[in-house]
Amino acid sequence: MDQKGYRRGSFQSTTSDEDMLEIAGASVDLSMADDDPPLDREMGGFSSYNGGGMNSTSTMMDFLEEPLPGVGTYEDFNTIDWVREKSRDRDRHREITNRSKESIWALLQSVSDAFSGWLLMLLIGLLAGSLAGLIDISAHWMTDLKEGVCLAGFWFNHEHCCWKSNTTFTDRDKCPEWKSWSQLILGYGEGAFAYILNYFMYVVWALMFSLLAVLLVKGFAPYACGSGIPEIKTILSGFIIRGYLGKWTLVIKTITLVLAVSSGLSLGKEGPLVHVACCCGNILCHLFTKYRKNEAKRREVLSAAAAAGVSVAFGAPIGGVLFSLEEVSYYFPLKTLWRSFFAALVAAFTLRSINPFGNSRLVLFYVEFHMPWHLLELVPFILLGIFGGLWGAFFIRSNIAWCRRRKTTRLGKYPVLEVFVVTAITAILAFPNEYTRMSTSELISELFNDCGILDSSKLCEYVNDFNSTKGDDLPDRAAGPGVYTAMWQLALALVMKVFITIFTFGMKVPSGLFIPSMAVGAIVGRLLGVAMEQLAFYHHDWAIFSGWCSQGADCITPGLYAMVGAAACLGGVTRMTVSLVVIMFELTGGLEYIVPLMAAAMTSKWVADAIRREGIYDAHIRLNGYPFLEAKEEFSHKTRAMDVMRPRKNDPPLTVITQDSMTVEDVETIITNTTYSGYPVVVSRASQRLVGFVLRRDLIISIDNARKKQDGIVSTSIICFTDYCPPLPPSSPSVLKLRSILDLSPFTVTDETPMEIVVDIFRKLGLRQCLVTHNGKLLGIITKKDVLKHIAQMANQDPDSILFN
């Protein structure tokens, strides 16, 4: 057999191991794969998880030292073998434990191995917190750069520029050190021409930032676009997307996230910060052999890194751990819970030490409320939950429809033009309205704010006719003209945010969804809060108010309504519940508002689930065709394994390898003519008695290595997967023994096994394939994609969409 042709057809093929079909539509730029620390670096040996484990040695060990393609790695767009990886780790740990009893040096190595996980969490927390602080500071400065520049130092943002100014508190935003672009260019800041110039500069800066972001993403790291959470969920379930968590993706995502947020697009940095933290975790894993060589252990680290990402995004360490557990992690043992908590703690501490906002808080919109809520207020809180559920379902349906159009039409071929158009429309519509002109984080901060004596915002322009106050707790007052103006502006901002976010999320720039969703809910909540406040002020004698809201009392807190609305809309879009409530109460620092938050979060989830039972991240996973098996859904159909397995009726017979009767040339022919990622090994074609399962990659490496380094191995050599090979004539070529790469205990089910049990096995064990037998004879095979396609068929969806696109 022509060896060159054999290698071209095997090493360089990109195959999927779930359903053993070629991936035809993967239009991904993998040019950076060689530079990125690959996510899928595997253990050095090829011993199966049932054999000698880490201690077994094979003839392929020396071959692994050579830099041949595919050695020691899973191929791109494949799924890891969870059982094999966990078994290898147990074998490694057992070996270290046994050796630790032999010498002091081995004992120290054992202690170092046990401590390495905590040291890795420390490094991840430090790096994630530092990058988050850098992103926060840079984004704040560049956002203000669209409106002007600081003469005292161009690196100061507007707020920092005016800190040393002698202006009064009410004029703190008009300090002489800060100049708008019209003041800098024309010498004056008032008048129509000055307004037009400021308008023009705002749009120009926004377009510059967004275009630079999309060009960097397109040119250097295509994986740096989007939120990253759908892909991270898929990676944590065992799928491999090489380069997605590499160093180029980290660098470009960090830079372009600042640019995208500063451009004023309706997106946030919180979701992408999870991606950034996971990149940090993946890169730092390469410092420790235990995590570098084991994919399952590395995914435990990535779960902890996701918790650290949410911790620095919201200043919510506990919420970050719960987010990782509830939303993104597929396998989350108790040890990972503790380490996630530690990583989130270190990340939050690092960000607090940097103090990016100068207010000793981890987020820009930290607030504190002091007034208790009344039981009757649960009614408007539940109404906000209903709105959040409706908004979430509407947004998911609309955004998925737009993203599908982007994928299936010519629109997807022009990402730079799309970003340019959306940015231009956003900037042109945003500048006239002060609530859309400011950054979304500042808008949320203003909406959450409880009006005090010194607040100069339009939202706090009430009619002040009181004589005295107790501290900062002002009584409910009649709304002044500024409040009514603010209400109209907020209503217009709401309409813009609702529709522009649909087209923004999914573009080829880093884009998070947490902040835009919270902004929509906060606007609706503030509008409802002010309405309730004015209702209570003018009609305090009504029965619903008379018992708890007397005239001159501080009854309604509009900022609390904004916070509840933000939680409701975020819950409606992401379907988070427990982690969402904890994140929101960590933002406010008050435990007494947990019940309103719980009521709104659960109501929004119920309403959204009644319309469509999947969150935005699950919807994007399905849109992209990632092989993700959702653990939260139940399979209730009465089908059997024989209904799903392949081969089906009228299909070619299952491709198998016999244990001691096939030559090297026979096996090479099978490998060349098929794209399967593994092959069942049977006693003989006549008996079809199952012996084990062997991976395509291991076969390729073993045969190639034997041809080069083992004397007498030729195309007519017999391949033997048993300990004792049958006797051959003396003139026969050498036998190639490959028992060490054979999995002697592949997972098997009978043909009558209910599919609900098969689905549970795939979910809970993370299997790639399962063999189907009848009375001990091999009948067929069920792969992960077969299961996903069957679930899609049962749900009346397109089964062919379950391919990585």
URKACOR-V227084 format. One line per field, one symbol per residue. burial: # if it has 16 or more other C-alpha atoms within 10 Angstrom, else .. A space follows every 10 residues. Layout:
burial->???
This chain:
burial->.....##.## #..####### ###......# .##..##### #########. #.##...### ..##.....# ########## #########. #.#..##.## .....##.## ..#..###.# ########## ########## ########## .....##### ##........ ..###.#### ###.....#. ...#..#### ###.###.## ########.# ########## ########## ########## .######### ########## ########## ######...# ########## ########## ########## ########## ##...##.## ########## ##.####... #########. ..#....#.# ########## #######.## .##..#.... .#..##.### .###.##### #...###### ########## #.......## ##........ ..#######. ..##.##.## ..##.###.# ########## ########## ########## ####.##.## ....#...## #.######## ########## ########## ########.. ..#..##### #########. .#.####### #########. ........## ##.####... .....##### ########.# ##.####### ####...### ########## #######... .######### ##..#..... ..######## ####.#.### #..###.##. .##..##### ###....### ########## ##......#. ####.
